[in-house]
Amino acid sequence: MELPLAGIRVVEFVHMIMGPTTGLVLGDLGADVIKVEPHPSGDNTRRLTGAGAGFFTLMNRNKRSIAVDLKHPEGLALVKRLVATADAVVENFRPGAMDKLGLGASTLMAENPRLIYCSNKGFLPGPYDHRVALDEVVQMMGGLAYMTGYRDKPLRAGSSVNDIMGGMFGAIGILAAIEERHRTGRGRHIQSGLFENNVLLVAQHMAQYAITGQEAPPMTDRRPAWPIYDIFETRDGRLFVGVVTDTQWSIFCEAFGLPDLATDPTLSNSAERVAARERTLPRVAAALRAYTTKDLAQRCEELGLPFAPITRPVELFDDPHLNAAGGLVPVTLPDGRQSKLPALPIAIDGERPGLTRDIPAIGQQTEEIARELGYTDESITTLRAQNVIA
């Protein structure tokens, strides 16, 4: 597939999740993403264990790696020569870190006015912008942990949602700036913030309060906006079932032996049905308990009703839809084994963007990229002898 960002070059100075996500999105869509890693040890994310063991492998496909000692004048000169060829730079280090290296936005954009410089940070400009942030930090201070957990026990969401989504907004900002550059010929300094991303995630609850004056309770305090929107016990397991429209209500009641609920004049609209959940849900639960999970899922699919099995992440490796539709991308794991990880949730003309480059080793393409920049074999040998590059 010819990818839409072919011909765009991105240079990234990133680690962990947020910054690498920006490059992942752009690289999967065809950009030439060059990952600058510290020589000789590489990105520290490569060595994470436990819950962080998958970060590097997930976020660094479709990229080339160059390992350079940025504290050496020749290393900095090489990287600046690389940036001069770039459309965009992405970084997600502490405020001021890139400036100390001589690679801050003001410096690089002065040298290359067409450059788009993307800073993925914990906070956008304001009183908090000096703070160190992590996904869990902003989930706690941004209301998401409160909404996910119990009233007296906040709980982080089960994914690095702000890191991933914040990185996506970095990519969106870069793409917007590239489009503007077609008209102006100049780059922009794009900033994406973890905290502000989290605030957007809870904005629906803020809007509810602004409109109704009622504060949204945590999601563990079940108050759905729909008459049926719950996990139900089956004969051999559980299944989530939703009924959210008048048409679905009629279909559901007729199909599962509850015709009196469909004709009940006190259940004529969604608001009345929601108010009556305490009365109707026990009957609904009893009707669904007669089915096996498989049979209930099949019946809901036939009826066009929303449903979902309760799935663990490890089970997704074998999901038939993901495997049939290019939803999982083959990659090589750090120990050399083959696996597959999720593709971008995008289809282009019905086709999912896949793998063009496997996960790079530390500095795997250093010499290749140096030659592209005009370095001779002799100069590359000298840089290597000086321990400037891998």
C-alpha positions, 0 to 999 in steps of 0.5 A: 500500500502506498502510504500517505506520509511517504516523503515526510521525515521525522526525527525523534528524541523520545523515550517511554510512551508519549513521544514514541506514540507520536512517531509510531502514528507517523511511521505507520502512515509512511513517514521516515521516522528516525529515532535518535538514541544515546550512544552506546546504551540506547533508549532506556525504555529498551531495558524496562521490565514488569509493566513496562516490558512491552513499551519499546517493542510496541511503540518503535516499529516502522522507525530507523535508529541512529545512536549518537553521543550528543555531548560530543561536538561531532555527534551534535553536528551530525544530528543537526545535519540530520534535523536540517533534512527533517520536516518535524522533530519530536521530543518528550524530555523534561522542560529545558533538557533539549535546550541544554543539548543545543537542540531546543525549539528556538535553536532548531527552528531558527536554523530551519524555519520550515521545521515543525517542532513537537514537544510532548510534555506533562503540562502545557504552558501555565503554572504547572509546566515545571512539574514532572508528570506521569500518566498516573499523576495526571489521572489522579489530579485530572479526575480520571482516577476518581471516575474509574474507581470508587468514591473513597478509592481512586483507581487509574485506568487500565492503560496508559491512556494519556500517554498514548492519546497525548502522543496522538495529539502530538501527531495531529498537531504535526499534521495540521502544521504540515498542512499550514506550511504548504501555505506559509512555508514556515514551521510551528512549535506544537505542544501536547500535554498529558494533563490537558489530554486527561481533562479532555477525557473527563470533559463529558462529566464536566459538561454534564455538571455544567448543564444539569448541576449534578455531579457525575458519580464514579463509574463504579457507582452504576448509573447508566444513561440507558435502560439496559447497559450492563454485564449479565450472568449467563449459564456458563459465564458473563456477557455485556448487553446494551439496549440504547434506542426505542427500536432496540428496546422493542426488539429486545423485549420481544426476542427475550420473552418480555413483551409486557415491558415493550407495551408497558405505558410507564416505559414508553421512553428512554428516561422512564426505562432508566428510572425503572431499572430497579424494577426491570433489570431483575427480569432482564437478568433472569431471561438472559441467564437461561442462555449460554454465553455463546448462544446469547452473543449469537442471538444479540448479533442476529438481532443487531443489539450491542454486546461484548464478551468480557475479554482479557488482553492476552485473549486478543492475540487470537481474536478472529476479527483482528487476525483476519483484517490486518489488525495485528502487525507481526514484530520481532521481540527483543529475544528474537521470537516472533509475535504480533501487536495491534495496528493503528485503528485506521483503515485506508481504502479498506486496508490497515497500515502494517509493518514496513520496518521491524523494531530496530536494534540500537543504532542499527541504521546509524551508518546508513543514515550518515551516508545519506547525510553525505558522510564518507566511509572514512569520516564514518570510520573516524566517528566510530573510532572516536566513539561518537556513533554506534 
